[in-house]
Amino acid sequence: MRVIADYHTHTIYSHGKGTIEDNVKAAIDKGLKTIGISDHGYKHLGFGVKYKDIPKMRKEIDALREKYPQINILMGIEANILDDEGNIDVDEKTLKYFDYIMAGYHFGSMPTRILRGSFYHILNFMGPLKKLSLDYNTKAVINAMKRHNIFIITHPGAKAMINLKEVAKVAKETDTALEINSHHGHLTVDELLLIKDTKVKFAIGSDAHTPEDVGKFTSAIERVKKANIDKGQIINVD
């Protein structure tokens, strides 16, 4: 099994350590056919991309496409799912800049309703009480997929408990891939076994925060093999 595209990589524009060009060169060295730059959405309080930098990133990526024609360079974003209505931090002004949108749940994102959103954020840290946020988290992911054209849901289950079967059902209906994240460990083998028969699509992602980790898929591939996932369900392998 060979992964040919890494859609989940970060740069200095958000939480990464390398430039866009650094990631591109690393992807070329790894023999990838496609590299996606997917920095965190701007409503992440700790390391979201600056709103004003989004057009700048688009211009930079367009220039790099001309410089490195041997690889397909895409501009994506790892948007934050902000509430149980499925709102994300991609608006009409910025939508035009992206080649694809990924979305995930992150603790540091700014909820649309501060008190209610913060309450459920906190629950996700509180051991046995985490189950109280299960319905909220599940609705958040499901409604994001229903309301937006989401390419990939990133690291489902890594940051917050969800009803994975319900999420997989809607992902199949909306043609959304669920990520097998090599960095975070989700989807786990048990999670893959739970939903693989739904025929949902998967995407293997490095979630690279340094250029050295671009195209680093070892952990994810091991889980795919242990769960005996059909290669035809994975969108970025040949």
DODRENBA-991213 format. One line per 5 residues: number of its first residue (from 1); their letters; for each residue x, y, z of N, C-alpha, C. Coordinates in nm, 2 decimals. Layout:
BEGIN
NUM> A> X Y Z X Y Z X Y Z; ...;
end
This chain:
BEGIN
1> MRVIA> 0.09 -0.12 0.00 0.00 0.00 0.00 0.09 0.12 0.00; 0.06 0.21 -0.09 0.14 0.34 -0.10 0.05 0.46 -0.10; 0.07 0.55 0.00 0.00 0.67 0.01 0.05 0.77 -0.09; -0.03 0.83 -0.17 0.02 0.92 -0.27 -0.01 1.06 -0.25; -0.10 1.09 -0.15 -0.13 1.23 -0.12 -0.14 1.25 0.03;
6> DYHTH> -0.08 1.36 0.08 -0.09 1.40 0.22 -0.17 1.53 0.22; -0.30 1.52 0.26 -0.39 1.64 0.27 -0.38 1.72 0.40; -0.31 1.66 0.50 -0.32 1.72 0.63 -0.18 1.76 0.68; -0.13 1.88 0.64 0.00 1.93 0.69 -0.02 2.08 0.73; 0.07 2.12 0.83 0.06 2.25 0.88 0.19 2.33 0.86;
11> TIYSH> 0.18 2.46 0.86 0.30 2.54 0.83 0.31 2.65 0.94; 0.41 2.74 0.92 0.43 2.85 1.01 0.31 2.95 1.01; 0.22 2.93 0.91 0.10 3.02 0.91 0.00 2.98 1.03; 0.02 2.87 1.09 -0.06 2.83 1.20 0.03 2.77 1.31; 0.03 2.64 1.31 0.09 2.56 1.42 0.21 2.49 1.38;
16> GKGTI> 0.26 2.50 1.25 0.37 2.43 1.20 0.50 2.50 1.22; 0.61 2.43 1.19 0.74 2.48 1.21 0.81 2.51 1.07; 0.75 2.47 0.96 0.82 2.50 0.83 0.73 2.58 0.74; 0.79 2.63 0.64 0.72 2.71 0.54 0.63 2.62 0.45; 0.55 2.68 0.37 0.47 2.61 0.27 0.57 2.54 0.17;
21> EDNVK> 0.67 2.61 0.13 0.77 2.55 0.04 0.85 2.44 0.10; 0.88 2.45 0.23 0.94 2.34 0.30 0.86 2.21 0.30; 0.73 2.22 0.32 0.64 2.11 0.31 0.63 2.05 0.17; 0.63 2.14 0.07 0.63 2.10 -0.07 0.75 2.02 -0.10; 0.87 2.07 -0.07 0.99 2.00 -0.10 1.00 1.86 -0.02;
26> AAIDK> 0.95 1.86 0.10 0.95 1.73 0.17 0.86 1.63 0.10; 0.75 1.68 0.05 0.65 1.59 -0.01 0.72 1.53 -0.14; 0.79 1.62 -0.21 0.86 1.57 -0.34 0.96 1.47 -0.30; 1.04 1.49 -0.19 1.14 1.40 -0.15 1.08 1.26 -0.11; 0.95 1.26 -0.06 0.89 1.14 -0.02 0.82 1.07 -0.13;
31> GLKTI> 0.82 1.13 -0.25 0.76 1.07 -0.37 0.61 1.09 -0.37; 0.55 1.18 -0.30 0.41 1.21 -0.30 0.36 1.27 -0.44; 0.24 1.24 -0.48 0.19 1.30 -0.60 0.12 1.43 -0.57; 0.06 1.44 -0.44 -0.02 1.56 -0.40 0.02 1.60 -0.26; 0.04 1.73 -0.24 0.06 1.78 -0.10 -0.05 1.89 -0.08;
36> GISDH> -0.12 1.87 0.04 -0.22 1.97 0.08 -0.17 2.05 0.20; -0.18 2.18 0.19 -0.15 2.27 0.30 -0.28 2.30 0.37; -0.29 2.26 0.50 -0.42 2.27 0.56 -0.40 2.33 0.70; -0.37 2.46 0.71 -0.35 2.52 0.84 -0.48 2.53 0.92; -0.47 2.55 1.05 -0.58 2.56 1.13 -0.67 2.68 1.10;
41> GYKHL> -0.80 2.67 1.11 -0.89 2.78 1.09 -0.86 2.90 1.19; -0.91 3.01 1.14 -0.87 3.14 1.21 -0.94 3.16 1.35; -1.04 3.08 1.38 -1.10 3.09 1.51 -1.04 3.00 1.62; -0.93 2.94 1.59 -0.86 2.88 1.70 -0.78 2.98 1.77; -0.80 2.99 1.90 -0.74 3.10 1.98 -0.59 3.08 2.00;
46> GFGVK> -0.54 2.96 1.99 -0.40 2.94 2.02 -0.31 2.95 1.89; -0.35 2.89 1.78 -0.27 2.88 1.67 -0.34 2.88 1.53; -0.45 2.95 1.53 -0.52 2.96 1.40 -0.45 3.05 1.30; -0.47 3.03 1.18 -0.42 3.11 1.07 -0.48 3.25 1.09; -0.40 3.36 1.06 -0.45 3.49 1.06 -0.54 3.51 0.94;
51> YKDIP> -0.66 3.57 0.97 -0.76 3.59 0.86 -0.70 3.66 0.74; -0.62 3.76 0.77 -0.56 3.84 0.66 -0.46 3.77 0.58; -0.40 3.66 0.63 -0.30 3.58 0.56 -0.36 3.48 0.46; -0.49 3.46 0.46 -0.54 3.36 0.37 -0.52 3.39 0.23; -0.55 3.51 0.18 -0.52 3.55 0.04 -0.37 3.54 0.01;
56> KMRKE> -0.29 3.58 0.10 -0.14 3.57 0.09 -0.09 3.42 0.07; -0.15 3.33 0.14 -0.12 3.19 0.13 -0.16 3.14 -0.01; -0.28 3.18 -0.06 -0.32 3.14 -0.19 -0.22 3.18 -0.30; -0.17 3.31 -0.29 -0.08 3.36 -0.39 0.05 3.28 -0.38; 0.09 3.25 -0.26 0.22 3.17 -0.24 0.21 3.03 -0.30;
61> IDALR> 0.09 2.97 -0.28 0.07 2.83 -0.33 0.07 2.84 -0.48; 0.00 2.94 -0.54 -0.01 2.95 -0.69 0.13 2.96 -0.75; 0.21 3.04 -0.68 0.35 3.06 -0.73 0.43 2.93 -0.72; 0.41 2.86 -0.61 0.48 2.73 -0.59 0.44 2.63 -0.69; 0.31 2.63 -0.74 0.27 2.54 -0.84 0.35 2.56 -0.97;
66> EKYPQ> 0.38 2.68 -1.00 0.46 2.70 -1.12 0.61 2.66 -1.10; 0.66 2.68 -0.98 0.80 2.64 -0.95 0.82 2.49 -0.94; 0.71 2.42 -0.89 0.73 2.27 -0.87 0.61 2.20 -0.95; 0.62 2.20 -1.08 0.51 2.14 -1.16 0.50 1.99 -1.14; 0.61 1.92 -1.08 0.61 1.78 -1.07 0.52 1.73 -0.96;
71> INILM> 0.46 1.82 -0.88 0.37 1.78 -0.77 0.24 1.86 -0.77; 0.13 1.81 -0.73 0.01 1.88 -0.72 0.00 1.94 -0.59; 0.00 2.08 -0.58 0.00 2.15 -0.46 -0.14 2.21 -0.44; -0.20 2.18 -0.32 -0.34 2.22 -0.30 -0.34 2.31 -0.17; -0.43 2.40 -0.17 -0.46 2.48 -0.05 -0.59 2.44 0.02;
76> GIEAN> -0.57 2.38 0.13 -0.69 2.34 0.21 -0.69 2.42 0.34; -0.77 2.38 0.43 -0.78 2.43 0.57 -0.83 2.33 0.66; -0.78 2.32 0.78 -0.84 2.24 0.89 -0.93 2.33 0.97; -1.05 2.35 0.92 -1.15 2.43 0.99 -1.19 2.38 1.13; -1.23 2.47 1.21 -1.27 2.43 1.35 -1.43 2.41 1.34;
81> ILDDE> -1.48 2.30 1.40 -1.62 2.29 1.42 -1.66 2.36 1.55; -1.74 2.46 1.53 -1.76 2.56 1.64 -1.88 2.53 1.73; -1.97 2.46 1.69 -2.09 2.43 1.77 -2.17 2.31 1.72; -2.28 2.28 1.79 -2.36 2.16 1.75 -2.45 2.19 1.63; -2.45 2.31 1.59 -2.52 2.34 1.46 -2.43 2.32 1.34;
86> GNIDV> -2.31 2.29 1.36 -2.22 2.26 1.25 -2.15 2.38 1.19; -2.15 2.49 1.26 -2.08 2.61 1.21 -1.93 2.58 1.21; -1.86 2.63 1.10 -1.71 2.62 1.10 -1.66 2.76 1.06; -1.53 2.78 1.08 -1.47 2.91 1.06 -1.42 2.93 0.91; -1.51 2.90 0.82 -1.48 2.94 0.68 -1.61 3.01 0.64;
91> DEKTL> -1.59 3.14 0.59 -1.70 3.22 0.55 -1.70 3.24 0.40; -1.80 3.32 0.35 -1.81 3.34 0.21 -1.69 3.41 0.15; -1.63 3.50 0.22 -1.51 3.57 0.17 -1.39 3.48 0.15; -1.37 3.38 0.24 -1.25 3.30 0.23 -1.27 3.17 0.15; -1.40 3.13 0.14 -1.42 3.00 0.07 -1.36 2.99 -0.06;
96> KYFDY> -1.35 3.09 -0.14 -1.30 3.09 -0.27 -1.15 3.06 -0.28; -1.08 3.08 -0.17 -0.94 3.06 -0.17 -0.90 2.91 -0.16; -0.99 2.83 -0.11 -0.95 2.69 -0.07 -0.99 2.59 -0.18; -0.90 2.49 -0.20 -0.92 2.38 -0.29 -1.00 2.27 -0.22; -1.00 2.27 -0.09 -1.08 2.17 -0.02 -1.08 2.22 0.13;
101> IMAGY> -1.18 2.16 0.20 -1.20 2.20 0.34 -1.21 2.07 0.42; -1.12 2.06 0.52 -1.13 1.96 0.62 -1.18 2.03 0.75; -1.24 1.95 0.84 -1.29 2.01 0.96 -1.27 1.91 1.07; -1.25 1.97 1.19 -1.22 1.89 1.31 -1.26 1.96 1.43; -1.27 1.89 1.54 -1.30 1.95 1.67 -1.17 1.97 1.74;
106> HFGSM> -1.16 2.10 1.79 -1.04 2.14 1.87 -1.07 2.21 1.99; -1.00 2.18 2.10 -1.03 2.25 2.23 -1.01 2.40 2.23; -0.92 2.45 2.15 -0.89 2.59 2.16 -0.97 2.68 2.07; -1.07 2.62 2.00 -1.15 2.70 1.91 -1.25 2.79 1.98; -1.29 2.90 1.92 -1.39 2.99 1.98 -1.53 2.95 1.95;
111> PTRIL> -1.61 2.91 2.05 -1.75 2.87 2.02 -1.83 2.98 1.98; -1.94 2.96 1.90 -2.03 3.07 1.86 -2.11 3.12 1.98; -2.14 3.03 2.07 -2.21 3.07 2.20 -2.11 3.04 2.31; -2.06 3.15 2.37 -1.95 3.14 2.46 -1.98 3.04 2.58; -2.09 3.07 2.65 -2.11 2.99 2.77 -2.15 2.85 2.74;
116> RGSFY> -2.24 2.83 2.65 -2.28 2.69 2.62 -2.16 2.61 2.55; -2.09 2.68 2.46 -1.98 2.61 2.40 -1.87 2.58 2.49; -1.84 2.67 2.58 -1.73 2.65 2.68 -1.76 2.54 2.77; -1.89 2.53 2.81 -1.93 2.42 2.90 -1.90 2.29 2.84; -1.94 2.27 2.71 -1.91 2.14 2.65 -1.76 2.12 2.62;
121> HILNF> -1.69 2.22 2.60 -1.54 2.21 2.59 -1.49 2.15 2.71; -1.53 2.21 2.83 -1.48 2.17 2.96 -1.51 2.02 2.99; -1.64 1.98 2.95 -1.68 1.85 2.98 -1.58 1.75 2.91; -1.53 1.78 2.80 -1.44 1.69 2.72 -1.31 1.66 2.80; -1.28 1.74 2.90 -1.16 1.71 2.98 -1.19 1.64 3.11;
126> MGPLK> -1.32 1.61 3.14 -1.35 1.57 3.27 -1.39 1.42 3.29; -1.29 1.34 3.25 -1.30 1.19 3.28 -1.44 1.13 3.25; -1.50 1.07 3.35 -1.63 1.01 3.33 -1.74 1.10 3.28; -1.73 1.23 3.31 -1.83 1.33 3.27 -1.82 1.36 3.12; -1.72 1.31 3.05 -1.70 1.33 2.91 -1.83 1.28 2.83;
131> KLSLD> -1.89 1.18 2.88 -2.00 1.12 2.81 -2.12 1.21 2.80; -2.12 1.31 2.89 -2.23 1.41 2.89 -2.22 1.50 2.76; -2.11 1.50 2.70 -2.09 1.59 2.58 -2.10 1.50 2.45; -2.13 1.38 2.47 -2.14 1.29 2.35 -2.24 1.33 2.24; -2.36 1.36 2.28 -2.46 1.40 2.19 -2.42 1.54 2.12;
136> YNTKA> -2.37 1.63 2.20 -2.34 1.76 2.15 -2.22 1.75 2.04; -2.12 1.67 2.08 -2.01 1.65 1.99 -2.05 1.58 1.86; -2.14 1.48 1.87 -2.18 1.41 1.76 -2.26 1.50 1.66; -2.36 1.57 1.72 -2.43 1.67 1.64 -2.35 1.77 1.57; -2.24 1.81 1.64 -2.15 1.91 1.58 -2.09 1.86 1.45;
141> VINAM> -2.03 1.74 1.46 -1.97 1.68 1.34 -2.07 1.65 1.23; -2.18 1.59 1.27 -2.28 1.55 1.17 -2.33 1.68 1.10; -2.37 1.78 1.17 -2.42 1.90 1.11 -2.32 1.97 1.03; -2.19 1.97 1.07 -2.09 2.03 0.98 -2.08 1.96 0.85; -2.10 1.83 0.84 -2.09 1.76 0.72 -2.22 1.79 0.63;
146> KRHNI> -2.33 1.80 0.70 -2.46 1.83 0.63 -2.46 1.97 0.57; -2.40 2.07 0.64 -2.41 2.21 0.61 -2.30 2.25 0.51; -2.19 2.18 0.51 -2.08 2.23 0.43 -2.02 2.12 0.35; -1.95 2.15 0.24 -1.88 2.05 0.16 -1.75 2.02 0.22; -1.75 1.92 0.31 -1.64 1.88 0.39 -1.57 1.77 0.32;
151> FIITH> -1.44 1.78 0.29 -1.37 1.68 0.22 -1.33 1.56 0.32; -1.28 1.60 0.43 -1.23 1.51 0.53 -1.26 1.56 0.67; -1.31 1.47 0.76 -1.32 1.50 0.90 -1.19 1.46 0.97; -1.12 1.55 1.03 -0.99 1.52 1.08 -1.00 1.45 1.22; -0.91 1.36 1.24 -0.90 1.28 1.37 -1.03 1.26 1.45;
156> PGAKA> -1.13 1.20 1.39 -1.26 1.19 1.46 -1.24 1.11 1.59; -1.29 1.16 1.70 -1.28 1.09 1.83 -1.15 1.13 1.91; -1.06 1.20 1.85 -0.93 1.23 1.92 -0.95 1.33 2.02; -1.03 1.43 2.00 -1.04 1.55 2.09 -1.17 1.54 2.17; -1.27 1.47 2.12 -1.40 1.47 2.19 -1.47 1.34 2.15;
161> MINLK> -1.54 1.28 2.25 -1.61 1.16 2.22 -1.73 1.18 2.13; -1.75 1.09 2.03 -1.86 1.10 1.94 -1.92 0.96 1.92; -2.04 0.96 1.87 -2.10 0.84 1.83 -2.05 0.81 1.69; -1.95 0.73 1.68 -1.88 0.71 1.56 -1.96 0.64 1.45; -2.05 0.55 1.49 -2.14 0.49 1.39 -2.23 0.59 1.32;
166> EVAKV> -2.28 0.68 1.40 -2.37 0.79 1.35 -2.29 0.88 1.26; -2.17 0.91 1.30 -2.09 1.00 1.22 -2.05 0.93 1.09; -2.02 0.80 1.09 -1.98 0.73 0.97 -2.10 0.72 0.87; -2.22 0.70 0.93 -2.34 0.69 0.85 -2.36 0.82 0.76; -2.35 0.94 0.83 -2.37 1.06 0.76 -2.25 1.09 0.67;
171> AKETD> -2.13 1.05 0.71 -2.01 1.07 0.62 -2.03 0.99 0.49; -2.09 0.88 0.50 -2.12 0.80 0.38 -2.22 0.87 0.29; -2.32 0.93 0.36 -2.43 1.00 0.28 -2.38 1.12 0.22; -2.28 1.19 0.28 -2.23 1.32 0.23 -2.10 1.31 0.15; -2.06 1.19 0.13 -1.93 1.16 0.06 -1.81 1.23 0.13;
176> TALEI> -1.81 1.22 0.26 -1.70 1.28 0.34 -1.61 1.17 0.39; -1.48 1.19 0.38 -1.39 1.09 0.43 -1.36 1.11 0.58; -1.33 1.00 0.65 -1.29 1.01 0.79 -1.14 0.98 0.79; -1.07 1.06 0.87 -0.93 1.05 0.87 -0.87 0.95 0.96; -0.77 0.87 0.91 -0.69 0.79 0.99 -0.56 0.86 1.01;
181> NSHHG> -0.56 0.93 1.13 -0.45 1.03 1.15 -0.33 0.96 1.21; -0.22 0.97 1.15 -0.10 0.91 1.19 -0.04 0.97 1.32; -0.07 1.09 1.34 -0.01 1.16 1.46 -0.09 1.14 1.59; -0.22 1.15 1.58 -0.31 1.15 1.69 -0.35 1.00 1.73; -0.35 0.91 1.64 -0.38 0.77 1.68 -0.53 0.74 1.65;
186> HLTVD> -0.61 0.84 1.61 -0.75 0.81 1.57 -0.76 0.83 1.42; -0.83 0.75 1.36 -0.91 0.64 1.41 -0.82 0.53 1.46; -0.86 0.47 1.57 -0.79 0.35 1.63 -0.83 0.22 1.55; -0.76 0.12 1.58 -0.80 -0.01 1.52 -0.94 -0.05 1.56; -0.98 -0.04 1.68 -1.11 -0.07 1.73 -1.22 0.02 1.66;
191> ELLLI> -1.19 0.15 1.64 -1.28 0.24 1.57 -1.30 0.20 1.43; -1.19 0.16 1.36 -1.19 0.12 1.22 -1.28 -0.01 1.21; -1.26 -0.10 1.30 -1.33 -0.23 1.29 -1.48 -0.20 1.32; -1.51 -0.10 1.40 -1.65 -0.06 1.43 -1.73 -0.01 1.30; -1.66 0.06 1.22 -1.73 0.13 1.11 -1.69 0.08 0.97;
196> KDTKV> -1.60 0.00 0.95 -1.55 -0.03 0.82 -1.66 -0.09 0.73; -1.75 -0.17 0.79 -1.86 -0.23 0.71 -1.96 -0.13 0.66; -1.96 0.00 0.70 -2.05 0.10 0.65 -2.01 0.14 0.51; -1.89 0.10 0.47 -1.83 0.14 0.34 -1.80 0.29 0.33; -1.78 0.36 0.45 -1.74 0.49 0.45 -1.60 0.51 0.39;
201> KFAIG> -1.57 0.62 0.34 -1.44 0.65 0.29 -1.34 0.69 0.40; -1.22 0.66 0.38 -1.11 0.70 0.48 -1.00 0.78 0.40; -0.93 0.86 0.48 -0.81 0.93 0.42 -0.70 0.92 0.53; -0.59 0.87 0.48 -0.47 0.86 0.57 -0.40 1.00 0.57; -0.37 1.05 0.69 -0.31 1.19 0.70 -0.20 1.19 0.80;
206> SDAHT> -0.09 1.26 0.77 0.02 1.27 0.86 0.00 1.37 0.97; -0.09 1.47 0.95 -0.10 1.58 1.05 0.04 1.64 1.08; 0.12 1.66 0.98 0.25 1.70 1.00 0.26 1.84 1.05; 0.34 1.87 1.15 0.36 2.00 1.20 0.51 2.04 1.18; 0.59 1.95 1.12 0.72 1.98 1.07 0.74 1.93 0.93;
211> PEDVG> 0.82 1.98 0.85 0.84 1.93 0.72 0.89 1.78 0.72; 0.96 1.75 0.82 1.01 1.61 0.84 0.90 1.51 0.85; 0.79 1.55 0.90 0.68 1.46 0.92 0.58 1.45 0.80; 0.60 1.54 0.70 0.51 1.53 0.58 0.53 1.39 0.52; 0.42 1.32 0.49 0.43 1.19 0.43 0.47 1.08 0.53;
216> KFTSA> 0.46 1.11 0.66 0.49 1.01 0.76 0.36 0.94 0.80; 0.34 0.81 0.75 0.21 0.75 0.76 0.22 0.61 0.83; 0.34 0.58 0.89 0.36 0.44 0.94 0.26 0.40 1.04; 0.22 0.48 1.14 0.12 0.44 1.24 -0.01 0.41 1.18; -0.05 0.50 1.09 -0.18 0.49 1.02 -0.19 0.36 0.94;
221> IERVK> -0.09 0.34 0.86 -0.09 0.22 0.78 -0.09 0.09 0.86; -0.02 0.09 0.97 -0.03 -0.03 1.06 -0.17 -0.05 1.11; -0.24 0.05 1.14 -0.38 0.04 1.19 -0.47 -0.01 1.08; -0.45 0.04 0.96 -0.53 0.00 0.84 -0.51 -0.15 0.82; -0.39 -0.20 0.83 -0.36 -0.34 0.81 -0.42 -0.43 0.92;
226> KANID> -0.41 -0.38 1.04 -0.46 -0.46 1.15 -0.61 -0.47 1.14; -0.68 -0.37 1.10 -0.82 -0.37 1.08 -0.87 -0.43 0.95; -0.77 -0.46 0.86 -0.80 -0.52 0.73 -0.90 -0.43 0.65; -0.87 -0.30 0.64 -0.95 -0.21 0.57 -0.93 -0.23 0.42; -1.03 -0.24 0.34 -1.03 -0.25 0.20 -0.96 -0.13 0.14;
231> KGQII> -0.85 -0.15 0.06 -0.78 -0.04 0.00 -0.87 0.05 -0.08; -0.98 0.00 -0.13 -1.07 0.08 -0.22 -1.15 0.18 -0.14; -1.15 0.17 0.00 -1.22 0.26 0.08 -1.13 0.38 0.12; -1.00 0.38 0.08 -0.91 0.48 0.12 -0.88 0.57 0.00; -0.91 0.70 0.01 -0.91 0.79 -0.11 -0.77 0.83 -0.16;
236> NVD> -0.66 0.81 -0.07 -0.53 0.86 -0.11 -0.43 0.75 -0.12; -0.46 0.63 -0.16 -0.36 0.53 -0.18 -0.38 0.47 -0.33; -0.27 0.41 -0.37 -0.28 0.35 -0.50 -0.25 0.20 -0.49;
end
